[in-house]
């Protein structure tokens, strides 16, 4: 009987003991394109949970350009953007990628 009582008390004690959590260090090398949108959400969640995040960016990576590019591609897929605008955007995207890789 005492064994059950002690086991129950020990189990309750282990359940209610505050848990320690240590955040890890994360190093990120972002890429151009839609991958960054998902990575951005993931990194914000990790940062809110105590992780230290270091992001290494090239100077040629322009977050505003990439966000605009992805939103235009989504508009085109939904049929809200004409084909000529999409082709112009695609040519601009390739020249930006070439510039980024030449730097």
C-alpha positions as CSV (number, residue, x, y, z in Angstrom):
1,X,0.0,0.0,0.0
2,X,2.8,2.4,0.9
3,X,4.6,1.6,-2.4
4,X,1.5,2.7,-4.4
5,X,1.2,5.9,-2.3
6,X,4.9,6.7,-2.7
7,X,4.8,5.9,-6.4
8,X,1.7,8.2,-6.9
9,X,3.3,11.0,-4.9
10,X,6.5,10.7,-7.0
11,X,4.5,10.7,-10.2
12,X,2.6,13.8,-9.2
13,X,5.8,15.5,-8.2
14,X,7.4,14.8,-11.6
15,X,4.4,16.0,-13.4
16,X,4.2,19.4,-11.6
17,X,7.9,20.1,-11.6
18,X,8.6,23.0,-14.0
19,X,10.4,21.8,-17.0
20,X,13.6,23.6,-18.1
21,X,13.9,24.4,-21.8
22,X,17.0,25.6,-23.5
23,X,16.9,27.3,-26.9
24,X,19.3,26.3,-29.6
25,X,21.4,28.4,-31.9
26,X,20.2,28.3,-35.6
27,X,22.2,29.5,-38.6
28,X,20.2,30.2,-41.7
29,X,21.3,30.7,-45.3
30,X,18.1,31.8,-47.1
31,X,17.6,31.3,-50.8
32,X,15.7,33.3,-53.3
33,X,12.1,32.4,-54.1
34,X,9.0,31.0,-52.4
35,X,11.1,28.9,-50.0
36,X,11.8,32.0,-48.0
37,X,8.1,32.6,-47.2
38,X,7.8,29.3,-45.4
39,X,11.2,29.6,-43.8
40,X,10.3,33.1,-42.5
41,X,7.2,31.7,-40.7
42,X,9.2,28.8,-39.2
43,X,12.0,31.1,-38.0
44,X,9.6,33.5,-36.3
45,X,8.0,30.5,-34.4
46,X,11.5,29.3,-33.4
47,X,12.5,32.7,-32.3
48,X,9.4,33.1,-30.2
49,X,10.3,29.9,-28.4
50,X,13.7,31.1,-27.3
51,X,16.0,30.1,-30.1
52,X,18.8,32.4,-31.2
53,X,18.6,32.8,-35.0
54,X,21.4,34.2,-37.2
55,X,20.5,34.8,-40.9
56,X,23.4,35.2,-43.4
57,X,22.2,37.3,-46.4
58,X,24.0,38.2,-49.6
59,X,23.7,41.9,-50.4
60,X,21.9,41.1,-53.6
61,X,19.0,39.3,-51.9
62,X,16.2,41.8,-51.8
63,X,13.3,40.6,-49.6
64,X,10.8,43.2,-50.9
65,X,11.5,42.1,-54.5
66,X,11.0,38.5,-53.7
67,X,7.8,39.1,-51.8
68,X,6.5,41.1,-54.7
69,X,7.6,38.5,-57.1
70,X,5.8,35.7,-55.3
71,X,2.6,37.7,-54.8
72,X,2.5,38.5,-58.6
73,X,3.0,34.8,-59.4
74,X,0.1,33.9,-57.1
75,X,-2.1,36.5,-58.8
76,X,-1.2,35.1,-62.2
77,X,-2.1,31.6,-61.1
78,X,-5.5,32.9,-59.9
79,X,-6.1,34.5,-63.2
80,X,-5.9,38.1,-61.9
81,X,-2.7,39.1,-63.7
82,X,-2.4,39.3,-67.6
83,X,0.1,37.1,-69.4
84,X,2.2,40.1,-70.6
85,X,2.8,41.2,-67.0
86,X,3.7,37.7,-66.0
87,X,6.3,37.4,-68.8
88,X,7.8,40.8,-67.9
89,X,8.0,39.7,-64.3
90,X,9.7,36.4,-65.3
91,X,12.3,38.2,-67.4
92,X,13.0,40.5,-64.5
93,X,13.3,37.6,-62.2
94,X,15.9,35.8,-64.4
95,X,18.0,39.0,-64.6
96,X,17.9,39.4,-60.8
97,X,19.0,35.8,-60.3
98,X,21.9,36.2,-62.7
99,X,23.0,39.3,-60.9
100,X,22.7,37.6,-57.6
101,X,24.8,34.6,-58.7
102,X,27.4,36.8,-60.4
103,X,28.0,38.8,-57.2
